[in-house]
Amino acid sequence: MRLLLTGGSVFRDGGFHPLEIAVSEGRIVSVSPRLPRDGACVIELNHGFVVPGFVDVHVHLREPGFSYKETIASGTAAAAAGGYTAVCAMPNLSPVPDSLPRLREELDLIARDARVHVYPYGAVTRGEKGEDLADLADLAPCVPGFSDDGRGVQSRERMKQAMLLAKTLDRPIAAHCEDESLLTRGWCVHDGEFARARGLPGNDPASEWRQVERDLQLVRETGCRYHVCHVSAKESVALIRAAKAEGLPVTCETGPHYLCLCDEDLEDDGRFRMNPPIRSAADRDALVEGLLDGTVDCIATDHAPHSAEEKAGGLRGSLNGVVGLECAFPVLYTELVKPGKVPLETILNALCVNPRRIFGLPGGTIAEGQPADLTVLSFDHAGTVDPAGFRSLGRATPFAGRRVEAAVSMTLVGGNIVFPEGLKPSPSGTTGIIRGYDR
């Protein structure tokens, strides 16, 4: 079936243009101001804005091993609802994908249940224990990179060995940077005013930036491509900025919660508990500046669902991790784009273009021959972030109850409409889409 998307504006060459898009057999076949209707199923976009599908390079789909928290089916349904056409799945699973047979278990589930493209990371070390290296050479053809996310690799020598091998395999290492020797026992929030005023054990940002500093020196020694996960501290931003100026092959990501919140916004609720923690206003502002000047390449949600019971213990007693796939873009648009803090093009580059460039993923431009992985947005919608309507099994988001002024209207993966659910175009008629953010 040939689809024709009309009545919208298409993001090309850094701006939006009134163009139509024809899609067939999973690819874009034409982009033009006016395309023939003969034999096409016409989808009226109602003044929507079409962008390349979002990519999240840091999600936890929890399967295999922890399906009570999330499944590949529920997590990718959440991704589709948030406008994501591809996600990179972290390896803190059971079994950990540290060998090809163990990765195959995850790949089989992805093939069976995923609604969007899923690219699983391979582990850096066996069992993510930071000791013996995983089977990096066997894993490399099947993964976009290697990560031990959830724990920093504590041994400098082990990280250097991993970098040297990853360099020969032409795969990046995506590092969770955390020096455990600098962590306060039982920490639950950033080591700042909020923690001190309430007598809570705090997380010193040095636990992040000191390991970033160590790893950047290892990049100098090895030449390995290196990606820093969930950057939260201003010192890390400065280190990465200097490394890029030096010409090192270094990239990084941060999350919507680090860009839009600071520890002044915290409440004693498990939905504000994550690792690294939401830090100070100065850290938040440094991250926004890093996004503006290109130091921060990607915005990734670190979507990390837990059960309601695991998030019911407040700041002290809840597990680390929040969900974000279904509200990321509306929040980013409302908090950063609408007030003029960050241009929309910068946000789209961080969601659509840079993740694909860094991890070698297909797509990212709306042009003839490209995959038909597309997201349609509405910029004139008022709604509320309501976790009760999430497709994800996780509900813990620090943005619950926030008013938003944008929405994802439609997501196409390989030319198939994966959001809204149940929208099945007929070749004999015209299909309109539902606008709104009523979740």
Buried (B, 14 or more C-beta within 10 A) or exposed (E): EBBBBBBBBBBBEEEBEEBBBBBBEEBBBBBEEEBEBEEBBBBBBBBBBBBBBBBBBBBBBBBBBBBBBBBBBBBBBBBBBBBBBBBBBBBBBEBBBBBBEBBEBBBEBBEEBBBBBBBBBBBBBBBBEBEEBBBBBBBBEBBBBBBBBBBBBBEEEBBBBBBBBBBEBEBBBBBBBBBEEBBBEEBBBBBBBBBEEEEBBBBBBBBBBBBBBBBBEBBEEBEBBBBBBBBBBBBBBBBBBEBBEEEBBBBBBBBBBBBBBBBEBBEBBBBBBBBBBBBBBEBBBBBBBBBBEEBBBBBBBBBBBBBEEBBEBBBBEBBBBBBBBBBBBBBBBBBBBBEEBBBBBBBBBBBBBBBBEBBEBEBBBBEEEBBBBBBBBBBEBEBBBBBEEBBBBBBBBBBBEBEBBBBBBBBBBBBBBBBBEEBEBEEEEBBEBEBEBEB
